[in-house]
Amino acid sequence: MNIRLITTAGLLLALAGCTTTTPSLPSIAASNPVQDRWQGQSAGRFFAAYGPPISDRDEGGNRVYTWRGGYKNVTVTDKKGAKKGKLFLSCKADIVTNQSYEIRAIHILSDQPGTNGSSYCAELLAPPEKAS
């Protein structure tokens, strides 16, 4: 009887180790506050606010604009406030539009830690709403 119980328990443990779970969609797709802010907006508004694209191409019925901007020099300090040097910040992204020039997606190609968080592109292109 003990052999059966031990064998059954071992078999169940082995099967439990083979079980896979599919993570939910939000954990697969990283949050993109820039896309959340601009998706559905006119690309003209984006380029008027942040400057023109550096190139564009057709891709699967969409137009993809490569944009780079947000150039900024910041002074880096240590925890005590002493200056450690300067850092040059910028952002680069592919902006996918449909035939109506509406932004369908924004893919960040180059990003750096920002002055207030982990993404300079998010700080620049999707700043928090100001309370009125």
Secondary structure as GFF3:
##gff-version 3
##sequence-region A 1 132
A	DSSP	alpha_helix	2	18	.	.	.	ID=ss1
A	DSSP	alpha_helix	25	28	.	.	.	ID=ss2
A	DSSP	alpha_helix	33	38	.	.	.	ID=ss3
A	DSSP	alpha_helix	43	50	.	.	.	ID=ss4
A	DSSP	beta_strand	55	59	.	.	.	ID=ss5
A	DSSP	beta_strand	62	77	.	.	.	ID=ss6
A	DSSP	beta_strand	83	97	.	.	.	ID=ss7
A	DSSP	beta_strand	103	110	.	.	.	ID=ss8
A	DSSP	alpha_helix	120	125	.	.	.	ID=ss9
###
